[in-house]
């Protein structure tokens, strides 16, 4: 992800909410998860939510989908990958104040940095008082992160926790099929299976690969078959 720069940490919503990153594109959501996120995004719930899950479970997808849903409901929203703001989080958070919904992705990237932890604690309190909504995402629950500031850990622990599980093979296949269909990309079943054995669980990498396949298949005017995939990836 691009570093937004110290003077402009808010990432443009239009650049971050592709069709792949909407609620209806999320595969195998736990019961009630999407409804809870939708209600929070639309301002129908005052819950502050904390998404926890391993890489590849769709945390970023859901944060961006929440921003898109808030925007559709007429509420200003902003998404911030904390890895991009690490070491200068106070300025980044101040710049985002005034948004109705703020999604902070990757708490693990600022854990252990005293200045960033204090900045987040202060922003958490200010935003709560201002009536804004915060959505958090991290690879671990607050108690399992290397957060040194007890008061920050306490605030995070008060959020409603939503736990995401890795997709099984059937769900990963459905995800790949849906994302290909949204691009008008025709992938043979054998090619789907071949891809699933090689792409791992990196959903971001999968999306980039599908975009590349889409361009390559259009240029070659070919369906995506196993030989086509082998030739394309062998070029790397």
Phi, psi and omega in degrees: 000147182287142172287123184287350179089149186297334184267352184212070186283347179286127181271135183301128183299320185296337181272353190238005184232060174293163180307332179293343188244045175241164182301320184287354177259002180274128185262137173059048177288138174302153182304129176084349185297308184293323178296321180293317178295318180298316180296320179293317180296323183277356181082015180271352178225142179266005181295137167264131190249148180231108178273130179230134180179158179293163174305140179091004180267357174095022180297311180299317176309311184289325176295316179292323177297322178295319177297319179295320180293321177297316179300318179296332179272005179082021180249133178292136182222152179217145178241133180226117172282117188293337176299325180285337184254002183302134179092348178214039188292327183302311181297319181297317182289322177300320180294337182270350181298144185106343174280145178285328181228131178231125181253120182249117189253125173089056179303331182300339183282345178246356179297132179095347176267108187304312183297317180293322179296317178295320179299318180291319178301313180297317181294320178305313181292318180295316183292324176298315180293329182278350179086011175282171179239134176250137170243130179247155172216141180202164179282343182222163174293160183307318182292340182264349176279155181277054180273126183271338185270108183302321182295324177293315178301321179297315180298316181295324181291340179280347178287153175289124186265131177241119186260128180253138180252152176299149177289143172277179186297320181295320180290323178295323178295317179295320178299313180297318180297315181297316182292326176293316181298322181297335178268359185070024185267125180265114180239124178296153181304319180296325179290323175301312180298319181298316179297316184298332179283350188237341186274351181067209184247014180278099183292327177295318177295325179297316179297317178298320179296318179296321177299319179293318178298321180299312180296317183292320181291324176294316181296321182272350183054048181229151169290159179273106179245172178299313177301322179296316178298314181300317181293320181293313183285334177293335180292342178288000000 
